[in-house]
Amino acid sequence: MSTFAGALSVILALTFLGSGVAKLVGVPALEESARLLHISHRLHVTVALLEIAAVAGLTVGLWWRPLQIAAAAGLTLLMVGAVAYHVRADDSAKNTSVPAVLGLLTLATGVASLMA
């Protein structure tokens, strides 16, 4: 595995671990954001669990590359969906840019893993 892919995996794992846990414990700001984006509680919890599962995939993927690639691909798709929800809700560019940047970083992780 490349050092670049490994470093991105660690950074993304920490980011999505924080995000997933915050969603699961019901941080009020995230609950309000989900409400404004018209995201049901069930979907909000599902996204949190998918993020945490991807964290496990990125972490184990440091030793087994196929899992790292799969986790990065899953997170990329999840972030595409997040961008779509933000755009659909006519959310600000600032709020929409966060999942867009994370999506690009997860895509870069997957590509770097494939090329390693």
N, C-alpha and C positions, 0 to 999 in steps of 0.2 A: 504494500500500500504506500502511496505517496505521502510525504510529510504534509503536503497541502491538504489532501483529503482527510487525513487523520486530525489535523488541527481544526478544520472546518467541522468535522464530526463532533469533536469535543465541544466546540463553541455552540453548535446547534443543539446538542444534547442538553447542555446546561440551560440554554434559552427555552427549549420546549419543555423541559422538566419544570421549570418555574411557571411557565404558562399553563401547562396541564394541571399541575397541583393547584394553582390559583383558581382555575375554573372549577375544579372538584370541591374545593373548600368554600366556594361561593364568595370570592372577593367582590364587594359591592360594585366597584367600578366596572368589573367585567360583566357582572350580572346586568347592569344598566346598559352597557354597550350591546350585549346580546339582545336585550329588549328593544333597543333602538333599531337594531338590524333585523328585527322580527325573527329571531332564532329561538326556537322552542327550548325549554329546559332539557328535554330529552336529547335534542341535537347538540346542545351545549355540552352536556355530559359525555356524549359520544365523541365529540371532537377532543375533549380532554383525555379520554381513554386512548384515542388514536394517537394523540401527541405523546402520551406516556409510553405506549407500545413502540412508537418510533424511536424514542429515547433508548429503550432497551435494544432495538435493532441497530441503532448507530453505535451503541457502546459495544455490543457483541461483535458488530461489524468491524471493529478495530482489529479483530483477530480472524474474522471470517468474512471476506469481502462481499460475497453474494448478498449477505444480510444487510450490509451497509448500503449497497446499491438499492435494494428493495425498500429499505427505510427511507432513503433519500428520495426515491421516486414517489413513495406514498406521501411524504411531507410536501413534495412539490405539488402533487395533485390537491392536497388539502389546502395549500396556500392559494392555488388557482381558485378553488371554491371560496376561500375567504375574500379574495379580491372581488369575485363576482357578487358576493353578498354586500360588500361595501359599496360597490358601484350601483347595484340595484336599489340600495337604500339612499342613494345620492349623498353618501358620506363624504367628508372632506378629503382632499387630496392627501393631507398629512396622515390621516387614519388609514387610507387605502394604500399608502406607500409602504407601511410596515409589513403587511403580508406579501406585498409585491417583492420587496427586498429579500425577505426571508425565503420566498419561493425561488428567487434567483440564486441565493446561497445554497439552498438544498439541491437545486439543479446542478450547480457547479460541483457540489460534493459528489453527486452521482456520476457526473461525467469524469471527474478526476479519478474516481475509484475505477471506472471502466478502463481508463487509459493507463492505470498503474500496472 
